Amino acid sequence: MRIIKLIFLPIIFLSLISCEHENFSSSSSVNNSNIISFEQFKSATGLSDFKTRISIPQREMALSRNADGSYELIDFIIDTDFVKQTVVDEKTTYTFLVTPKIITTKNLYNLIVFYENGNWETSILELIPTDDNFEALKNQDTDNFEGSIRRIYSSRLPYNDCEAVFVETKHCNLKGPCKNGTCDRCEVCVSYHAYMVCGDVVTEQFDQYDNGSDGSHGGGGGINNPAGYIFGTYFGEDAKALYKAEAANEFWSELDIYEQQWASNNSEAYIQLIEFFVQNLGEKELVNQMFDSLEDGGEVDLEYKIIREQSFIDNPCLEGVYNKLGEAITFQNYIKAFDGDFSVAHLKLESSMSLPDSINAETSPPVDYLITITFNGNNLDRPELSVARTFVHELIHAEVFRKLLSVAGTSSITLTAAQLVELKDNYPGLYDYYMRYEWNIQPGEEITSAQHQMMAQHYRDVIINMLKEFDNNSQSDEVYEALAWQGLMNTTAWNNLDASQQAAIINTITTFETTNPHCD
């Protein structure tokens, strides 16, 4: 049998009490709720070593997290930037916003700290707002909580015990005689809704206390003055926690059971991904791609929004070249172009064993803003510098797609007449090459793609500089210049070279690739 204790924990108030039914004495001092710093909290309570980790016995929580059967508060993220302080009749409670590491619902959690019988006690309450109340709280149209409550933890009660919990709705309005914080019985001092919380049972609010002279209350067991502990709900600054809970819940609800299991087992990676998602709500498809890659063993650079699939990471040659290229300044500058602060495009790197032998790599046009570079795992038996050249070549393709995407203004490239005008205004060189080589090929001209034409004419110096930085300028200029032509032969720029120049370049490439160690 459950034991019900009418213990007056910090309160959560929800409806107004009329002056004639006000229960607090005229001498009751009711101060407005304040937001204080964590340092102020520790100073006021003397809890200088206040822990952000509390071990909760297994029976206090349905979902045990530890081998010893305890549930750690470390599995909640505690917002210690600010604390809500509520003072009623010189009794103070403190409310912290706490957030589960793995957010699975839109519910909010409050950690309550209050003083009782010579000790500072704690409770964790799960607040389950109604849909309308959630929207009102999120839009900051109200400060009042309406809904139901579940008790997650109490430091002082056995699991089966129940307690009356009161939720604040209004403090002294600080008008007229009440402005000094002393309740004058003609102004509403405090109003509240009451809940009876018992373990993990979800409870709705009681009917409003009658607060009549006989102290009776329907179903309340004669409680007519909850002046023990009153607390105010706290959802953090600027309703950010509500937006985060809503977004995280949306993402979680779309995962299947196996994906949810992976997220629980890889909580640190999942938390970072959700933080990224909350900050980039318009990039749902990118986040989905990131999740899929992480689940399959890939890695994600959230700063530059680069996805490296497991097929890429497991290839020591590609991974080694990528990491070494990361030290090159020119390469870094190009990678930064894919940072979300500057670009609409993002990169995914992968390896495949099914590309034709004639292709070292290919860069696919963007899908949902994501540009994919696929390397041919069969064509890596060549010097590391040659593989780096392929990498740089494809990165330039991606940069061109990025520019085209920024003009298209959509998740893929479908250049309309209006967008071509914008392309001309913003990237006149790119516009020129696309007009000449993609849509207006002159009779008799033998060309490859518009991008290759432009790359051969304007980007070979970029390739050369990246390769020099890649291997600390250990080769001759002739080698770097020859390698920069790879993949750009049969362009107009190449055809403008005389036969002896072309032969010399081909010979230099052949000599380099046959006399240098191949990529591991």
C-alpha positions in Angstrom: 0.0 0.0 0.0 1.2 3.4 -0.8 1.7 5.8 2.1 0.6 9.3 1.4 2.4 12.1 3.3 1.0 15.6 3.1 4.5 17.1 3.0 4.6 20.6 1.7 7.4 20.7 -0.8 8.3 23.7 -2.9 5.1 24.8 -4.6 4.1 25.3 -8.2 1.1 27.7 -8.4 -1.4 28.0 -11.2 -4.6 29.9 -10.4 -5.4 33.0 -8.4 -6.7 33.1 -4.9 -9.1 35.9 -4.1 -8.3 38.3 -1.2 -11.1 37.2 1.0 -9.8 33.6 0.8 -6.1 34.5 1.2 -4.7 32.1 3.7 -1.3 33.8 4.4 -1.3 36.0 7.5 -0.9 39.7 7.1 2.6 39.4 8.5 3.7 36.9 5.9 6.6 38.3 3.9 6.4 37.2 0.2 9.2 38.2 -2.0 9.1 38.1 -5.8 10.8 35.2 -7.5 14.3 36.1 -8.6 16.8 34.6 -11.0 20.2 34.4 -9.2 23.6 33.1 -10.2 24.9 29.7 -9.2 27.5 31.5 -7.0 24.8 33.4 -5.2 23.0 30.1 -4.6 26.0 28.5 -3.1 26.7 31.5 -1.0 23.1 31.7 0.3 22.8 28.0 1.1 26.4 27.4 2.3 26.5 24.5 -0.3 29.9 25.5 -1.6 30.5 21.9 -2.7 27.1 21.5 -4.3 27.3 18.4 -6.5 26.0 18.2 -10.0 25.9 14.5 -9.7 23.5 12.6 -7.5 23.2 8.8 -7.3 19.6 7.7 -7.3 18.6 4.2 -6.1 17.2 2.0 -8.8 13.8 1.8 -7.2 13.5 5.6 -7.6 13.8 5.4 -11.4 12.4 3.0 -13.9 15.3 3.3 -16.2 18.5 2.3 -14.3 21.7 3.5 -16.0 24.5 2.1 -13.8 25.8 -1.4 -13.2 25.1 -1.1 -9.5 21.4 -0.3 -10.2 21.6 3.5 -9.6 20.6 6.3 -11.8 23.0 9.2 -12.0 22.0 12.8 -12.2 25.0 13.2 -14.4 22.6 11.8 -17.0 20.9 15.1 -16.7 22.5 18.3 -18.0 22.2 20.8 -15.1 21.9 24.5 -16.1 23.9 26.2 -13.4 24.1 29.5 -15.2 21.0 30.8 -13.4 18.8 29.5 -10.5 15.3 30.6 -9.7 14.8 31.6 -6.1 11.4 31.7 -4.5 10.9 33.1 -1.0 7.7 32.7 1.0 7.4 33.3 4.7 11.2 33.5 4.9 11.4 30.0 3.5 13.4 29.8 0.3 13.4 27.2 -2.4 15.7 27.1 -5.4 14.8 25.7 -8.8 17.3 24.5 -11.5 16.5 23.6 -15.0 17.8 20.1 -15.8 17.7 18.4 -19.1 18.1 14.7 -19.9 21.2 13.8 -22.0 18.9 11.9 -24.3 15.8 14.0 -24.9 12.9 11.8 -25.9 9.9 14.0 -25.0 8.9 17.6 -24.8 8.7 17.4 -21.1 10.7 19.7 -18.9 12.6 18.8 -15.7 13.2 20.9 -12.5 15.6 20.1 -9.7 14.3 21.6 -6.5 16.5 22.5 -3.5 14.8 23.3 -0.2 15.5 23.3 3.5 13.7 21.0 5.9 14.5 19.7 9.4 18.0 21.1 9.4 19.0 19.7 5.9 19.0 20.9 2.4 16.9 18.4 0.4 16.4 17.8 -3.3 13.6 16.7 -5.6 13.5 16.2 -9.3 10.1 16.7 -11.0 9.1 16.0 -14.6 6.8 18.7 -15.8 4.4 17.6 -18.5 2.7 20.7 -19.9 -0.4 20.6 -22.0 0.0 21.2 -25.7 -1.5 24.7 -25.4 0.6 25.5 -22.4 3.8 24.3 -24.1 3.2 26.7 -27.0 2.4 29.6 -24.7 5.5 28.9 -22.6 7.6 28.6 -25.7 6.3 31.8 -27.2 6.7 33.5 -23.8 3.0 34.4 -23.6 2.8 33.0 -20.1 5.1 32.2 -17.1 2.6 29.7 -15.6 2.8 26.0 -15.9 -0.3 24.0 -16.7 -0.4 20.2 -17.0 0.7 17.2 -15.0 3.7 16.2 -12.9 5.8 13.1 -12.3 8.2 12.7 -9.4 11.6 11.4 -10.6 13.4 11.6 -7.3 13.2 12.8 -3.7 16.1 12.8 -1.3 14.0 12.4 1.8 11.0 10.2 0.9 10.7 6.4 0.4 9.8 5.4 -3.1 6.1 4.5 -2.3 5.4 7.7 -0.3 3.4 10.5 -1.9 3.6 14.1 -1.3 1.6 17.2 -2.0 3.5 19.5 -4.4 2.4 23.1 -5.1 3.2 25.0 -8.2 3.4 28.8 -8.1 1.4 31.0 -10.4 1.7 34.4 -8.8 3.7 36.3 -6.2 2.8 39.5 -4.5 2.2 42.0 -7.3 4.3 44.7 -5.5 1.6 47.3 -6.0 0.2 49.7 -3.4 0.8 48.8 0.2 2.2 45.5 -1.1 5.1 47.1 -2.9 7.5 46.5 0.1 6.9 42.8 -0.3 4.6 42.4 2.7 1.2 40.8 2.0 -1.6 43.2 2.9 -4.5 40.7 2.4 -6.0 43.1 -0.2 -3.5 42.0 -2.9 -2.9 38.5 -4.0 0.3 37.3 -2.4 0.6 33.8 -3.8 -1.6 31.5 -5.8 -1.0 28.0 -6.8 -2.2 24.6 -8.1 -1.5 21.5 -6.1 -0.4 18.0 -7.2 -0.1 14.8 -5.3 3.0 13.1 -6.7 3.8 9.4 -6.0 6.9 7.9 -7.5 6.6 7.6 -11.2 2.8 8.1 -11.3 1.7 11.0 -13.5 -0.7 13.2 -11.6 -3.0 16.0 -12.7 -3.5 19.1 -10.6 -6.0 19.0 -7.8 -9.0 21.2 -7.8 -8.2 24.7 -6.4 -8.0 24.6 -2.6 -11.1 26.0 -1.0 -9.0 27.9 1.6 -12.3 28.5 3.6 -12.4 29.1 7.3 -12.9 25.5 8.1 -9.7 24.6 6.2 -11.5 22.0 4.1 -10.4 21.1 0.6 -12.1 18.6 -1.7 -9.8 15.6 -1.8 -7.1 17.5 -0.1 -7.3 16.0 3.4 -7.9 19.3 5.1 -4.9 21.1 3.8 -5.6 24.8 4.0 -2.1 26.4 4.1 0.8 25.0 2.0 3.2 27.6 3.5 5.9 25.1 4.0 7.7 25.2 0.7 6.7 27.0 -2.5 8.7 26.9 -5.7 8.3 28.4 -9.2 8.8 26.4 -12.3 11.9 27.3 -14.3 12.4 26.7 -18.0 15.6 28.6 -18.5 16.3 31.9 -20.2 14.4 33.0 -23.3 12.5 29.7 -23.6 15.5 28.0 -25.2 14.9 24.8 -23.3 11.4 24.5 -24.7 12.6 24.9 -28.3 15.4 22.4 -27.7 13.0 19.9 -26.2 10.6 20.3 -29.1 13.3 19.8 -31.7 15.0 17.0 -29.9 11.7 15.2 -29.4 10.9 15.6 -33.1 14.2 14.1 -34.1 14.0 11.2 -31.6 10.4 10.3 -32.6 11.5 9.7 -36.2 14.2 7.2 -35.2 13.4 3.5 -35.3 14.0 1.3 -32.3 17.5 0.3 -33.5 18.5 3.9 -34.1 17.3 4.9 -30.7 19.3 2.1 -29.2 22.4 3.4 -31.0 21.8 6.9 -29.8 21.5 5.7 -26.2 24.7 3.7 -26.5 26.5 6.6 -28.1 25.1 9.4 -26.0 28.0 11.8 -26.3 28.0 11.8 -30.2 24.2 12.0 -30.2 24.1 14.9 -27.8 26.5 16.9 -30.0 24.4 16.1 -33.0 21.2 17.2 -31.3 22.9 20.5 -30.2 23.9 21.0 -33.8 20.3 20.3 -35.0 18.8 22.7 -32.5 21.1 25.4 -33.8 20.4 24.5 -37.4 16.7 23.6 -37.6 16.6 24.2 -41.3 19.1 21.5 -42.0 17.1 18.4 -41.1 18.3 16.4 -44.1 21.9 17.2 -43.4 21.5 16.1 -39.7 19.8 12.9 -40.9 22.8 12.2 -43.2 25.1 12.9 -40.3 23.2 10.5 -38.0 23.2 7.7 -40.6 26.9 8.2 -41.1 27.7 8.1 -37.4 25.5 5.0 -37.0 27.4 3.3 -39.8 30.8 4.0 -38.2 31.5 7.3 -39.9 32.7 10.6 -38.4 31.3 14.1 -38.6 33.0 17.4 -38.3 30.2 19.7 -37.0 32.3 22.8 -37.3 32.9 22.5 -41.0 29.9 20.2 -41.7 32.0 17.5 -43.3 30.8 13.9 -43.2 33.4 11.2 -43.6 31.8 7.8 -44.2 33.3 4.6 -42.8 34.4 3.6 -46.2 36.6 6.7 -46.3 37.9 6.4 -42.7 38.8 2.8 -43.2 41.0 3.6 -46.1 44.4 4.5 -44.6 45.5 6.2 -47.8 42.5 8.5 -48.1 42.3 9.2 -44.4 46.1 10.0 -44.2 45.9 12.4 -47.2 42.8 14.1 -45.7 44.6 14.6 -42.3 47.8 15.8 -44.0 45.9 18.2 -46.3 44.2 19.6 -43.2 47.5 21.2 -42.3 47.7 23.1 -45.6 46.5 26.7 -45.4 45.0 26.8 -48.9 43.1 23.6 -48.2 41.8 25.0 -44.9 40.5 28.1 -46.6 38.6 26.0 -49.1 37.2 23.8 -46.3 36.1 26.9 -44.4 34.0 27.9 -47.5 31.7 25.0 -46.5 31.2 26.3 -43.0 27.5 27.0 -42.5 28.2 30.6 -41.5 29.5 31.3 -45.0 27.9 28.6 -47.2 24.8 26.7 -48.1 26.7 23.6 -49.1 28.2 20.7 -47.1 30.6 17.9 -47.9 30.4 14.1 -47.6 33.5 12.1 -48.3 33.3 8.4 -49.2 35.2 5.6 -51.0 33.8 3.1 -53.6 35.3 0.0 -55.3 32.7 0.1 -58.1 33.7 3.3 -60.0 35.1 2.8 -63.5 38.9 2.4 -63.7 39.1 5.6 -65.8 37.8 7.7 -62.9 39.9 8.5 -59.8 37.0 10.2 -58.1 33.8 12.0 -58.8 31.9 14.9 -57.3 28.1 14.6 -57.4 25.9 17.6 -57.7 24.3 18.6 -54.4 21.3 16.8 -53.0 19.6 18.6 -50.1 22.6 20.9 -50.0 25.0 18.0 -49.5 27.8 17.6 -52.0 29.4 14.1 -52.1 32.9 13.3 -53.2 33.4 9.6 -54.0 37.0 8.3 -54.4 37.8 5.2 -56.4 39.4 2.8 -53.9 40.9 0.8 -56.8 42.9 3.8 -58.1 45.0 4.6 -55.0 48.1 2.6 -56.0 50.0 5.8 -56.8 52.1 8.4 -54.9 50.5 10.2 -52.0 51.0 13.6 -53.7 49.0 12.2 -56.7 46.1 11.2 -54.5 46.3 14.6 -52.9 46.0 16.1 -56.3 42.8 14.1 -56.9 41.5 15.4 -53.6 42.1 19.0 -54.5 40.7 18.6 -57.9 37.4 17.3 -56.5 37.3 19.9 -53.8 37.4 22.6 -56.5 34.4 20.9 -58.2 32.6 21.0 -54.9 33.5 24.7 -54.5 31.9 25.4 -57.9 28.8 23.5 -56.9 28.7 25.5 -53.7 28.8 28.8 -55.7 26.0 27.5 -58.0 23.9 26.5 -55.0 24.3 29.9 -53.4 22.8 31.4 -56.6 20.1 28.7 -57.0 18.7 29.3 -53.5 17.4 25.8 -53.3 18.7 22.4 -52.1 19.8 21.4 -55.7 21.0 23.2 -58.8 18.3 24.1 -61.4 19.6 27.4 -62.8 16.7 29.4 -64.3 17.0 32.5 -66.4 16.7 34.7 -63.4 19.4 32.7 -61.5 21.7 32.9 -64.5 21.4 36.7 -64.2 22.4 36.4 -60.6 25.2 34.1 -61.5 26.5 36.7 -64.0 26.3 39.4 -61.4 28.0 37.4 -58.6 30.3 35.0 -60.4 30.9 36.4 -63.9 33.7 34.0 -64.7 31.6 31.0 -63.8 28.7 32.4 -65.8 30.9 32.8 -68.8 32.1 29.2 -68.7 28.7 27.8 -68.2 27.3 29.8 -71.0 30.0 28.8 -73.4 30.6 25.2 -72.5 27.5 23.9 -70.8 24.7 25.6 -72.8 26.2 27.2 -75.8 28.8 24.9 -77.3 30.3 26.2 -80.5 30.3 23.9 -83.5 33.4 21.9 -83.9 34.7 22.6 -80.4 35.9 19.6 -78.5 35.6 20.3 -74.8 34.9 18.4 -71.6 32.8 20.1 -68.9 32.3 23.8 -68.1 33.9 23.2 -64.7 37.0 21.5 -66.2 37.3 24.3 -68.7 37.3 26.9 -65.9 39.6 24.9 -63.7 42.2 24.5 -66.4 42.1 28.2 -67.1 41.9 29.7 -63.6 42.5 27.0 -60.8 45.7 25.3 -61.7 47.7 27.8 -59.5 45.4 26.9 -56.6 46.1 23.2 -57.2 49.8 23.9 -57.4 49.9 25.9 -54.2 47.9 23.2 -52.3 50.2 20.5 -53.4 53.3 22.5 -52.4 51.9 23.1 -49.0 50.9 19.4 -48.7 54.5 18.1 -49.0 56.4 21.1 -47.9 57.6 22.0 -51.4 59.7 18.8 -51.7 59.2 18.5 -55.5 60.3 20.6 -58.4 58.0 23.2 -59.8 57.8 21.1 -62.9 56.3 18.2 -61.0 53.6 20.4 -59.3 52.7 22.1 -62.6 52.4 18.8 -64.4 50.3 17.2 -61.7 47.9 20.2 -61.8 47.1 19.2 -65.5 45.8 15.8 -64.5 42.1 15.5 -65.2 42.2 18.7 -67.3 43.6 17.4 -70.5 41.4 17.9 -73.7 40.2 21.2 -72.3 40.7 24.3 -74.4 43.6 25.4 -72.2 45.3 22.1 -72.7 44.7 22.1 -76.4 46.3 25.5 -76.7 49.6 24.0 -75.6 51.9 22.7 -78.4 52.6 19.0 -78.8 56.0 19.2 -77.2 54.6 20.9 -74.0 51.9 18.3 -73.7 54.5 15.5 -74.2 56.8 17.0 -71.5 53.9 17.2 -69.0 52.8 13.6 -69.6 56.4 12.4 -69.3 56.9 14.3 -66.0 53.7 12.8 -64.6 54.8 9.3 -65.7 58.3 9.6 -64.2 57.0 11.0 -60.9 54.4 8.2 -60.5 56.8 5.4 -61.3 59.8 6.6 -59.2 58.0 7.6 -55.9 56.5 5.3 -53.2 52.8 4.7 -53.5 50.2 5.6 -51.0 49.8 3.2 -48.1 
